């Protein structure tokens, strides 16, 4: 997406549109219609790009950061899998024994589009994972309905989930920036993780939706919280919490955190004078962080 928008008129126009979308999303018929259509998945008509950037993103991060055994024989809880269970299928195919999905906005996991993508994952598996054999216990033709004993779907926000099952891995990918309460998100690991389990989370701290089209990547940080909330309290918009606030939330929840990666905005395009005062008072490095990957463990 080309980042070339700027100017007050464009911002006001987009702000009004986002507020309108939030109002519409509060209407039950509109909400039901919107949830039936893909909302988080991109490049659905470009299989290679979709597989690389979506279906296999979570598995690749777990293979890289979940230890020598990767997902083999692990119980995995993914927060916010999105429109389809593509990541869950790939994790089970790679050897995970159980997969739980927690999502406030569950997608149509059983529809024709989902089934097409599941078939694509199976067909292209050896191309992407030549050294990992597809788990023969997983028949993509009956996924996910044929695996009720190994798949659990929870259609609630993580803030309301009271599940206490101990998982080997709790993970999310571009989700933590959307939760309404990052303290509750962090604290949930003490219930969800086994004593020696790990959390792996990739957090997109940058602009989403129309705000990613602006030349200044911090345009979405210009609004006071009262205005920002009007744009998407019904839509799960980014919470705009910054890198250091996630670290504070993890520490408060008695979790050890390892920062596996951080990426930053290009300062060349940022106008600091226009940031809302709450962000001006924060550590500059934290405000400039656009992506972070965290690995979490419960403190003994």
C-alpha positions, 0 to 999 in steps of 0.5 A, spaced: 500 500 500 502 506 497 503 511 503 502 518 500 496 521 504 497 527 508 493 534 510 487 536 515 482 535 510 484 527 508 484 526 516 478 529 517 474 525 511 477 518 514 476 520 521 468 521 519 468 515 515 471 510 521 466 513 526 461 511 521 463 504 520 463 504 528 456 506 528 454 501 523 458 495 526 453 496 532 447 494 528 446 487 529 444 486 522 450 489 519 455 486 524 452 479 522 453 481 515 460 483 516 462 477 520 460 473 514 465 476 510 473 475 510 476 481 514 483 480 516 485 476 510 489 479 505 491 476 498 486 471 498 486 470 490 494 470 490 495 463 494 503 464 494 502 470 498 497 468 502 500 462 505 507 466 506 504 472 509 498 469 513 497 461 513 504 460 515 506 466 519 504 463 526 507 456 524 514 459 522 514 464 528 513 458 533 518 453 529 523 459 530 522 461 537 518 455 541 524 451 542 528 445 538 521 441 538 517 447 535 510 445 535 511 437 535 506 434 540 504 441 543 498 443 545 497 450 542 492 456 544 492 461 539 488 468 540 485 471 534 486 466 528 482 471 524 477 469 518 480 462 517 483 456 521 489 456 517 494 457 522 491 452 526 491 447 520 498 448 519 500 447 526 496 440 527 499 438 520 506 440 523 505 435 529 501 439 534 496 434 538 491 440 540 489 447 538 484 452 541 482 458 538 480 464 542 477 470 537 472 475 539 470 475 532 470 468 529 470 467 522 466 462 517 471 457 519 467 451 515 465 455 509 467 454 501 473 459 501 476 456 508 475 449 505 479 452 499 484 455 503 485 449 507 486 444 500 491 449 498 495 449 504 495 441 504 497 441 496 503 446 497 505 443 504 512 440 501 514 446 497 514 450 504 516 445 509 520 440 505 523 437 511 517 436 515 512 431 513 505 432 514 501 429 520 498 423 516 492 423 522 490 430 519 485 429 513 484 436 510 478 434 507 474 433 513 478 439 517 476 442 521 469 439 523 472 432 523 477 434 529 472 436 535 477 432 540 483 436 537 480 443 536 476 447 541 473 454 538 472 459 543 468 465 541 469 470 546 474 476 547 481 474 551 479 479 556 472 474 558 475 467 557 476 464 564 479 457 561 484 454 566 487 449 561 495 449 561 497 449 554 505 448 552 504 454 547 500 461 547 500 465 541 498 471 537 500 474 531 497 481 530 492 481 535 495 484 542 494 491 539 487 490 538 485 487 545 481 492 550 485 491 556 493 489 555 493 487 563 488 482 562 491 479 556 498 479 560 495 476 566 491 470 562 498 467 561 498 465 568 492 461 567 493 458 560 500 456 560 503 450 563 508 452 568 514 451 563 510 453 557 511 459 553 507 465 550 509 467 543 506 474 540 508 478 534 504 485 535 503 490 530 504 497 533 503 501 527 497 504 523 492 499 521 486 500 516 486 507 512 491 510 517 496 506 514 495 510 507 498 516 510 505 518 509 506 520 516 506 513 520 504 516 526 498 519 524 493 515 528 497 517 534 494 524 533 487 523 536 486 524 543 483 517 546 476 520 546 476 521 539 479 515 537 474 510 541 469 513 537 472 510 530 471 503 532 469 501 539 465 496 536 470 494 531 476 491 535 481 497 532 488 498 535 488 500 542 495 504 540 498 501 547 506 502 546 512 497 546 514 500 553 506 499 556 506 491 553 513 490 557 510 493 563 503 489 563 508 483 562 512 485 568 506 486 572 503 479 571 509 476 573 512 474 566 519 474 564 519 477 557 524 476 552 524 481 546 525 477 540 525 483 535 523 490 534 522 494 528 521 502 528 518 507 524 522 511 519 523 518 523 524 522 516 516 522 515 514 523 522 511 530 525 512 529 533 509 536 534 502 533 532 502 527 536 497 527 542 500 529 548 499 522 551 504 520 546 509 526 547 510 524 554 512 517 553 519 514 551 521 516 544 523 509 542 517 506 545 512 510 540 517 509 534 516 501 535 512 499 529 513 491 530 515 487 536 515 480 538 515 477 545 517 470 548 514 470 555 515 465 561 511 464 567 516 466 573 517 461 578 
